[in-house]
Every structure is written in structure tokens, then in C-alpha cells.
Amino acid sequence: MFVVLGVLGIFLPILQGILFLAVGFYLLSLESPWAHRKIEQMRVKYPRFGATFDQARDRAARYARKLRKLTR
């Protein structure tokens, strides 16, 4: 869902596309070794991406905690 929102956000000015993509790929990387490798390659090639990714990872962790609390 986050990856789709990220792609839409690239074209729509009201969504933060890069942030949604980063959150989506972080969540995907938890289960997919391919996504995890791609994220690490991007972090090395584009250091500024690392800061955006860290911010997205923190947001995703907060969302995950909120979802866990709601499902209990």
C-alpha cells in the first residue's frame, strides 16, 4: 500500500512520494532479501537517501506499534 501511495505521490503534489516509497520498501525489506539488498545499495550510492530512509523507517516502526496496539 505504501509503495503504491509513493508512486502516486511522485505525480500528485499533495502526497510525499519519496517518504511513502521509503516506508513501503522498508516494510517490504523485512520479508524480502531482494528489497533489503536494494535499500542497502541505495544507501551506499545516495547518502542523502539514507537520511530519508532512516526517517521513513522510524515512521514505519511507529505505525507498526500503533497497529499492534489496535489489534490487541
N, C-alpha and C positions, 0 to 999 in steps of 0.2 A: 504494500500500500504506500509506504513512504517513497519507494523508488518511483512509482507512478506519479505521486504528487511532485516529486523532484523534477521529473521530466516536464510535467505541466508548468511547474514554477519557472522553468527556463524560458518559457514563452509568455507566461502571464505575469505581469508586474506585481500582482498582489501576493504572490507566493514566493518564499525564499527557496528557490530551486536547489541551489548548491547545498544548503543545510538539510533539506529533506533527502536529497540523494545521499549525503554523508550518513545520515541516521539510518536510511534504508540499507545501505551497503554494510554498515556496522552490524545491524541485526542479521543480515544475510551472512556475514562473515563468521558469526557464531556457529553456524551449521555447515558452511561451505568452505572447504580449504581453498578452492579457486578464488572466491571473493576475498578471503584473508590474504592470499598472496598478492592479489591486485592492489589491495589497500596498502600493503607494505611497499610495493613498488612505487605507488603514487607518493607515499610519504618521502621516499628517498629522492625521487625525481623532482617533486614540487614541495619544498619545505613549508611554504605557506599553507598548503593543503593540510599539513599536519596539525596546525592550529585549528583550522576549521573542523577537521576530523575529531580532534580532542573535544571541542565544544559540542559537536554532534553526539559523540559517544556519551558525554555527561548527560545530555538531554535524554538520550535513549535510555540510559540507566534510570533516570528519574521517572520516565514514562513506564518502564518495566516495573519499578517499585509500586507506582500507583495502581497499575493493573493487577499486581499480585494482591494488594490490599483489597481491591474491589471484588476479587474472585473468592476471597476467604469468607 
